[in-house]
């Protein structure tokens, strides 16, 4: 099984999720989304696998959230904002062929295994 982990190595939850995946010896493609941010199309693909609104992808405590007025934004506005400001992306996000989960708490990564 191939797993893609969108993570921030500075985030303790991201590091915990990576550790859990490594313990289960799955093949992991790690992407530091701050260095290699997902584009809008990739974000849409992740969102389709997550199900639900784009708002779940947002880190609401970031200053850009308020500055960009994202509290009432639609899905496309949110996707565009995250593509332009990767620090707005909730992390970690674990993506398999069939589904995706946000690893908060990190043990949620087990849902894709």
FIFIMI-426914 format. One record per residue: x, y, z of N, C-alpha, C in turn. Coordinates in steps of 0.05 Angstrom, whole numbers, padded with zeros to 5 digits, always signed. Each point is the difference from the previous one (the first is absolute). Layout:
<atoms>
XYZXYZXYZ
...
</atoms>
This chain:
<atoms>
+00017-00024+00000-00017+00024+00000+00018+00025+00000
-00006+00018-00018+00015+00025-00001-00016+00022+00015
+00014+00014+00018-00012+00021+00015+00016+00026-00005
-00015+00022-00003+00013+00026-00002-00007+00015+00025
+00021+00011+00013-00003+00015+00024+00008+00029-00005
-00020+00018+00001+00006+00028-00001+00004+00009+00029
+00025+00010+00005+00006+00006+00027+00019+00024+00002
+00002+00010+00025+00019+00021+00006+00018-00012+00022
+00026-00004-00006+00018-00013+00019+00003+00015+00026
-00009+00025+00001+00001+00016+00025-00024-00005+00017
-00020-00015-00010-00025-00005+00014+00001-00027+00014
-00005+00000+00026+00002-00025+00016-00021-00020-00009
-00024+00009-00009-00020-00019-00009+00009-00013-00026
+00013+00015-00017+00010-00010-00025+00022-00021+00005
+00018+00006+00018+00021-00019+00007-00011-00026+00012
-00021+00003+00017-00013-00023+00012-00013-00017-00021
-00014+00012-00019-00013-00015-00022+00020-00015-00016
+00023+00013-00007+00021-00013-00015+00010-00024+00016
+00004+00003+00025+00010-00022+00017-00019-00024+00000
-00026+00006+00002-00020-00022+00000+00001-00014-00027
+00001+00014-00022+00001-00012-00026+00026-00017-00003
+00022+00010+00010+00025-00015-00002-00002-00026+00016
-00013+00001+00024-00003-00024+00016-00016-00022-00015
-00018+00009-00017-00016-00019-00015+00013-00009-00027
+00024+00010-00004+00016-00008-00023-00014+00003-00027
-00014+00022-00003-00012+00006-00026+00019+00018-00016
-00004-00001-00026+00016+00017-00017-00011+00028+00001
+00017+00019+00008-00010+00028+00005+00015+00019-00019
-00015+00016-00013+00011+00023-00016-00005+00024+00017
+00021+00011+00013-00004+00023+00017+00004+00026-00016
-00019+00019+00005+00002+00025-00014-00001+00022+00021
+00021+00015+00003+00001+00023+00017-00015+00022-00015
-00025+00004+00007-00017+00018-00015+00008+00030+00002
+00017+00006+00019+00010+00028+00001+00022+00004-00022
+00014-00021-00007+00021+00002-00021-00011-00006-00027
-00020-00019-00001-00012-00009-00025-00030+00001+00004
-00012+00024-00001-00029+00001+00005-00016-00012-00022
-00023-00013+00008-00017-00011-00020-00014+00022-00016
-00004-00005-00026-00014+00020-00016-00030-00004+00004
-00015+00018-00012-00029-00001+00003-00012-00026-00009
+00009-00012-00021-00011-00025-00010+00006-00023+00020
+00024-00001+00011+00006-00020+00020-00017+00004+00025
-00004+00025+00008-00017+00005+00023-00029-00010-00005
-00010+00004-00024-00027-00009-00007-00001-00031+00001
+00021-00013-00009+00001-00030+00001+00001-00010+00029
+00015+00014+00017+00001-00007+00028-00028+00004+00012
-00012+00022-00006-00026+00007+00011-00021-00021-00008
+00001-00009-00025-00019-00020-00009+00003-00026+00016
+00025-00007+00007+00005-00024+00015-00008+00003+00030
+00002+00025+00009-00008+00006+00028-00030+00000+00003
-00014+00011-00021-00028+00004+00002-00006+00024+00018
-00021+00014-00005-00007+00023+00016+00012+00026-00011
-00005+00022+00015+00008+00026-00010+00030+00006+00002
+00009+00019-00016+00028+00007+00000+00009+00013+00026
-00019+00010+00015+00007+00014+00025+00015-00019+00019
-00004-00026-00002+00015-00019+00017+00030+00000-00005
+00008+00010-00024+00028+00002-00007+00014+00024+00013
-00015+00018+00011+00011+00026+00009+00010-00001+00029
+00023+00013+00003+00010+00006+00027-00011+00028+00006
-00020+00001+00017-00014+00025+00006+00016+00019+00018
+00021-00010+00012+00015+00018+00018+00023+00015-00014
+00002-00003-00026+00020+00015-00015-00010+00028-00006
+00018+00020-00001-00008+00027-00005-00013+00004-00027
+00009-00016-00020-00011+00002-00027-00030-00008-00001
-00008-00017+00018-00028-00008+00002-00017+00024+00004
+00008+00017+00019-00016+00024+00006+00005+00021-00022
+00025+00004-00008+00006+00021-00020-00014-00005-00026
-00003-00025-00008-00013-00007-00026-00030-00003+00003
-00011+00003+00024-00028-00002+00004-00011-00028-00007
+00014-00021+00009-00008-00027-00007-00022-00012+00016
-00009+00014+00021-00022-00011+00017-00025-00006-00017
-00005+00016-00020-00024-00003-00016+00006-00007-00029
+00024-00010-00005+00009-00006-00028-00013-00027-00009
-00004-00002-00027-00009-00025-00011+00024-00018-00005
-00006-00025-00009+00021-00020-00003+00022+00009-00019
-00008+00012-00023+00021+00008-00019+00017+00023+00011
-00011+00018+00015+00016+00022+00012+00019-00012+00020
-00009-00020+00015+00017-00013+00020+00023-00015-00014
-00006-00015-00020+00021-00014-00015+00020+00019-00011
-00009+00022-00012+00019+00020-00011+00017+00012+00022
-00012+00006+00022+00015+00012+00023+00021-00019+00010
-00006-00026+00003+00019-00019+00010+00023-00004-00020
-00007-00001-00026+00020-00003-00021+00020+00023+00001
-00010+00024+00006+00017+00024+00000+00014+00003+00028
-00011-00011+00020+00010+00003+00028+00000-00028+00013
+00021-00017-00005-00001-00027+00010-00001-00002+00030
+00008+00021+00015-00002-00002+00029-00028-00002+00010
-00020+00006-00018-00028-00003+00007-00010-00029+00000
+00017-00018-00011-00008-00028-00003+00001-00015+00027
-00021-00012+00007-00001-00017+00024+00020-00024-00004
+00013-00008+00021+00018-00022-00004+00001-00017+00025
+00008-00025-00003+00007-00014-00025-00024-00009-00015
+00003-00004-00026-00020-00012-00017+00012-00025-00012
-00015-00022+00003+00009-00026-00010-00018-00008-00022
+00011-00007-00023-00015-00006-00024+00008-00028-00011
-00020-00016-00004+00004-00026-00013-00014+00001-00027
+00000-00022-00014-00014-00001-00026-00029+00006+00003
-00013-00010+00021-00029+00002+00003-00010+00022+00018
+00017+00009+00019-00011+00019+00020+00022+00017+00011
-00008+00020+00016+00018+00018+00014-00011+00005+00027
+00018+00006+00019-00008+00008+00027+00019+00022+00009
-00011+00017+00018+00016+00020+00013+00009-00013+00026
+00026-00001+00005+00011-00015+00023-00001+00016+00026
-00023+00008+00008-00004+00014+00026-00023-00014+00014
+00006-00016+00019+00027-00007+00011+00015-00018-00019
+00026-00003+00004+00017-00015-00019-00010-00029-00004
-00013-00012+00019-00009-00028-00002-00021-00003-00023
-00011+00022-00009-00019-00002-00022+00013-00011-00026
+00026+00001-00001+00014-00011-00024-00006-00029-00004
-00007-00014+00022-00006-00029-00002-00024-00006-00017
-00017+00020-00004-00024-00003-00016+00006-00006-00029
+00023+00008-00010+00006-00004-00028+00015-00026-00004
+00008-00013+00021+00016-00025-00003-00018-00024-00004
</atoms>
